[in-house]
Amino acid sequence: MNRSILALSLLPLGLCLAQISAPNEAGVAMGHLHFKVRDIEAHRKLWVEVLGGAPSKLAGMEMATLPGVVILWEKGEPAGGTVGSVIGHIGFQVRDVKEVLAKARANGIKIASESPAFLEADGEVRVELGENRALAAPVVFHHIHFYDSAVAETKAWYVKTLGATPGRRGNFEAADVPGANLTFAASESPTVGTKGRALDHIGFEVKNLEAFVKKLEAAGVKFDVPFRKIPSLGISLAFLTDPFGTYIELTEGLDTPPQAGPIRYLPEQKIWALSTDRTTYVLGVNEKNELQSIYWGKRLPRLDGVAAAHTASAASSFESPEGMTAEEYPGWGGMRYAEPCLKVTLADGTRDLVLKYVSHEIRGDTLAIRLKDIQYDLFVDLTYRVHAATGIVRKEARVVNATGQTVTVESAQSGVWNLPPGEGYRLSYLAGRWAGETQLVQEPVHRGIKVLESRRGDTSHELNPWFAIDYEGRADEEHGVVWFGALAWSGNWRLAVEQTPNQLVRVVGGYNPFDFGYQLQPGESLETPPFYGGFTDQGFGEASRLMHRFQRDAILPRRSASRLRPILYNSWEATTFNVNEEGQRQLAEKAAKIGAELFVMDDGWFGARDNDRAGLGDWVVNPKKFPNGLQPLIARVKELGMNFGLWVEPEMVNPDSDLYRAHPDWAIHFPGHPRSEGRNQLVLNMARDEVKEHIFGVLDKLLSENDIRFLKWDMNRPVSEPGWPALPAAEQKKFWVKYVTNVYDIFDRLRARHPELEIEACSGGGARVDMGILTRVEQVWTSDNTDAFDRLRIQEGFSYAYAPKVMMAWVTDVPNMNGRSTPLEFRFLAAMMGSLGIGANLNHWSEGDFALAAKMVSYYKSIRATVAEGGLYRLRSPREGGLTANQYVSADGKQSVVFVFQHAQQFNRPAPAVYLRGLDENALYRVQPIDNKLLERPQVASGSWLANHGLRFGLRGDFDSSSVLLEKVQ
Ligand code: GLA
């Protein structure tokens, strides 16, 4: 920015302006400015370079946006009244006048006056700066000045025609209409640059433009541009010339100042910035036209100084510029040795892929970037979407084969998250096994690649596609910088966490390249799963809360996302396979008694399913167990005020089943090799469309014939021997992708056909918990391990990545699988920290158990919304010390609930104090414990007391527990 640019930009003649205003009393805010200028380029430079606007085009006109401001430029062949230099004075309101003055000084711009602040350009145009710290927009206009030689008439006309309120402002005539303060000054003795009739064009924003236009039409006003709506700008407009020859643009007012979109492109630096209130993600195109990561972290309110992308230089022939550069979506080509995002073999044997930037498009919160190989017509369409409330960015890629020949894709990744180069990072991830899922593991990021993956065809119990990385292990629950992310895929996935020799730290995620080999025929494309990433500087607690919020706001099925989960009873642990109408009816009656809202019949109801050796695949009601079908049981469940749900395991088949006898080839296998069985079952080849259609058909029939509102969809073994003999060898590997997309397709179609249907994803517990399945189900089964003490750890790990609302937790009988007996109260409180279910054999319960359960269920109902929709604070981890404590704070801050669990009693050693979080320190809270275990029993305590002195529990014995409800006192 130099003096000549500013001079040019301010001097262009016929400069006209409307105003940007904060909503006034009438709730009207101005959303845009219009300039008519001679030199568009110079003007654009001023706004884009000095103020950091994002340029674009609208209907052929140049345009730029700043937060809260849209500026349109049209070339200024002077419209009515614009003659020569017409405006003498324009007013800017800025955040920090001193800063702008300093900037102007540094750019050689003359300062006419410091206070009031006036910039001067060529003695002709003066720019007045006014400070406005209250508003979000960096530049705010809130008034218009008219310089008019016929003040009295002009004012009278506005007062009469527009219903403006007449008045005076200082020495000037004034009139105000909603959204605009008008000051009229006679210009016989023009101020600088004002020669006679000066203003040709003003912009008004009004609340109901259509009605307003009608009013003017009734007053005989003719419109140059009749009323019309422009949805892309969120405005409507109408233009007229007033009786004094003043051109007026009317624009429909907005209730709130409009925000510029979250994505900005700065063409000179060739960078894109995805910004939210919390975060900024910057990527750019370097001098080789390759895409590079530039920044991922805390919000940058301004983009000044953000470096353009540049390839690093290599120090020796053993290194390469591309290997030293944080690339955004590298193909495997050139001297690249880090994990690539895309690796292909082309039809002629070429195995070198160099992707260059072709084009981009910004649509609202979405940025689309197209890349192409330097030679072949192999395209990659990258999509970035940023979620305003959490700053979580979604990346995905689509590989398009326009080469005219078959391309074999050996690795297709969704993208890479590049961290600032360095050493000393710490990786957190979730590892486990069947009945011991989602245990938090934390370890240093080492040189080389740490692979987190599934090769099992499902998401897996063993590792979950979530990661978090903090710096030097400095982050804790409340403090510190944490980057985190998750891949949305329920099949073979992989996260490669890599530290290169040059200290690049990157997380590449997508389809597992292991046994991949996806053949893309000419014209075909392959989409990767979405890969989500977020950032916080407030520790792991905030990272989790952002994930939870994101899942509730943007991932879970829309139609049910805002519903609370019903309290569920599941009969599995009570009956295993021994289900029948009478037994289920009895359990349903007992479940209703304690307040269950959904009764789910688990395994055993279909085919010849008396144990796990037979019947899978035959999804017809067993006539011996249910001689009259499911209807009578469902009717009774409904009568009891509950909905009815059913267990299914559609992807599997027992060799001892009618389905297998009819279609042995439907099970995946390599001919001649054994088909490994797990739990006596084989995996159906869901990648085959006829298998998919069969499964969809039987489930659709079941749901159409019965009032089933809920399915627990299970998958009780991983995939093995993934052969698909019906296809040519080279095409068979498509299985890994198609299996999952076909399963997704069944979920999607069933949900579309049965709008009341809700689904729980289960895979022997938590082997199908990921962001992909969560777009199609309401909840997941966390673990087959329902031991309440083991659950504390499983649930803790789960909560790092997934929302409490989707986490199903059952109260079951003791002694449990560990031979451990925890009190019923402990079991209830542990299960209440997610979505509560009961899986106990109610036939064995005592009256006392029922009474306690009814009390607990009713307590849960009073806090359910807070647990489900609130913010979770992990106060004390089950991995450390002898006390676990969690707290949930409702979204509106009015309610909070605390759960505490003692592990084992050490004689005469009191439990540590529990310091609460997320409360308003100045507010008072009514303290309502569920029992008498609090050592001090304040009826009301302040947020600061609860945070700093804490709650002290007198817990006794092994597995003692308690809970406290806090309600904000109005
Ligand atoms: C899996 C599930 C259990 C139960 C059984 C039924 O193990 O995780 O909850 O549904 O299958 O066979």
Residues whose N, C-alpha, C, O or C-beta is under 5 A from the ligand:
A	BS01	GLA	W572 D602 D603 G764 G765 D784
